[in-house]
Amino acid sequence: MSENTVSKEFEGSAKIGKIMKNLATVTLKPEDLSSPVAFQMALSRIYESIMKVFESGGPKPTYVAEVRFTDDLGNNVVIAIDLGESPPPFSKDQVKARVIVQVYEED
């Protein structure tokens, strides 16, 4: 990494949960609700995605952290962190999160 690096640290919160990772490809976008035809096309796309998941061995559970923090301009930022297939070592499903962002030039 270059010497020209700027780092910023953000504090936020994280919600821990379990999802079916293969089903992450199943998405519904705002434009899918713009008309009855768009909704029908979205349902068909979702159905095809679900069928592919089951053809490839079924859904695989994984734990994720939904991390929320506020950036320097006051925008709410939400990211997901894959924590793996085993339960994370937390006693609660609401925990603190620290996000470190580094901005740098590639050599």
Secondary structure, DSSP 8 states (H G I E B T S, - for coil): --S-EEEEEEEEEEEEEEEEGGGGG----GGGGSSHHHHHHHHHHHHHHHHHHHHTT---EEEEEEEEEE-TTS-EEEEEEEEESS--S-SSSEEEEEEEEEEE---
